[in-house]
Amino acid sequence: MTSLLVAHHLAGLLALFAALWLWVALGAPQPEPGRCRRLALLLAHLAGAVLLSGGAWYVLTYGADRAAILRGPWPQAHGVAMESKEHMVFLFLLAALYLPVLLRDPAWAEAAARRLARACVALVLLWGVAADLGGLAVDLGLRQGLVRPAPQTGAAP
């Protein structure tokens, strides 16, 4: 199951790189339509891979990790970070899926449509980095839960 987690992280990292590349391509004085469309499609596919690999990992293995996180000293790693990631991934995916649709329209080369596309890419980048930081918090919470379980309060000596 580690391979699912590695695929999830790798797809997320590649999606962020594709989004950053698309941001730069859209900011050019004369953006190349073919390149922008291909980058948007690549980003959409990578966002789908992030969702599928992360969802499979969550369903198949996260139950044991969640139990370790909740008995550790950082239960908020699940309660805040993972819950936020679970909802943020859909915003990330919707924005990434919207870009190929937007860039298919010939009018996207106009300044207003390019600003909309760049704003959409900025949201993908923002949500992607936030999800990555949430994943870091979940990982740290899991490590703490495995190494140092939280002290039991009110237990008899």
N, C-alpha and C positions, 0 to 999 in steps of 0.2 A: 504494500500500500504506500510505501515511501515513494514509489515511482509516480503515483498520482499527485502527491504533494510537490514533487520536483517539477512535474509537468505544469501544475498550477502556477508555481512561482515563475517558471521559465516563460510560460505564455503571458503572464502579467508583465514581466519585464520587457518582453518583446513588444507587447501592446503599448507600453509607455514609450518605447523607442519609436515605434511607428507613429504614435500620436505626436511626438515631438518633431519628427521628420515632416509630418503633414503640416504642423504649425508653421515650420520654416518655409515649406513649399508654398503655402497659401499666402505668406507674407512677402513673397517676391513681387517686384513691380509688374512682371508679366508671368503669372504662374502657368506652368505647363499643365493643360487639362488632363492629359493622359496619366501623367505621374500622380497628380492629385487624386484622381479617381482610383488608381491602383492602390495608392496608400490608404485611401478610405476603405476599400474592400479588404485589404490586408488587416487593417485595424479591426474591422467588424468581425472577420474570421478569428482573429486572436482573442477578441473579447468573448466570442462564443466558446473558444477553447478554455478560457479562464473560467467561465461559468460551468462548463461541463466537467472539467477536471476537478475544480473546487467542490462542486456539488457531489460528485462521486466520492471524493475523499470525505466530505462531511457526512454523507449517509453511511459509508462503510466503516469509518474508523474514528470519527470525532467523538463518539459516545464515551469511549474510554479516556480520551484526552480531556473531555469536559469534566468527567468525574475527578480526575487528578487536579485540574485547575480549581474546581469548586472546593476541594478539601485543602488546598494550599493557601498561602497567605495573600494571594492576589485573585480573589474570586471575581473581581471586577474585570479581569481579562476576558472572562466569558460574558459577564453581564453587560458590559459596555462595549468592549472592542469587537467581540465576535457578533453580537447582536447588531451593531452598527454596520459591520461588513456585510452581514446577510442582507441588509436592506440597500446598502449603497451599491452593491453589485448590479442591481437591476437598473439603477440610474446610469451607471457606467455603461451597461450593455445597451440601453435605449439610446443614449447619446451616440455611442459608436455605431449602432445600426442606422441611425438617422443620417449620418454623414454621407454614405454612398448614395442615398436617395437625394439628398440636397445637391451633391456634386454631379448628379446625372443630368440635372436641369441646365441647359445652356446658359441661362441667365446668371449662374453662380459666379461668373467672372466679373459681374458688376460689383462695385465697392460695397454696397449694403449687404448683398448676399455673401460676399467674402468675409465681411465682419461677422455675420451670423455663423458661418462655418468656423471661423477662428474662435468665436466664443464657445461653440460646441466642442471644439478640440480642447479649449482651455478647461472646460468642465470635465472632459474625459481625463485630462492630466490631473486635475485637482482631486477628483474622486479616486483615480488610480493610486495616487501617492497617499491619500488618506487611508485607502484600503490596505496598502502596503504597510503603513505604520500601524494599523490595527492588527495586521498579521504578526508584526513584530511583538506587539503587546501580548497577543495570544500565545506566541511561542515562549516569551519570557514568563508568562503566567504558568504555562505548562511546566517549564523547567523548575520554577520555584515550587510548584505543587509536587513534583517528583522528588525534589531534594529536601525540602523543608515543609512538611505538612503543617498546617496552622495549629497552634496550641488549642487544646480543648479547654473551654472555660466552664467553670461550675462543676468540674469532675472531681470526685473524691480521690484523695491521694492514695 
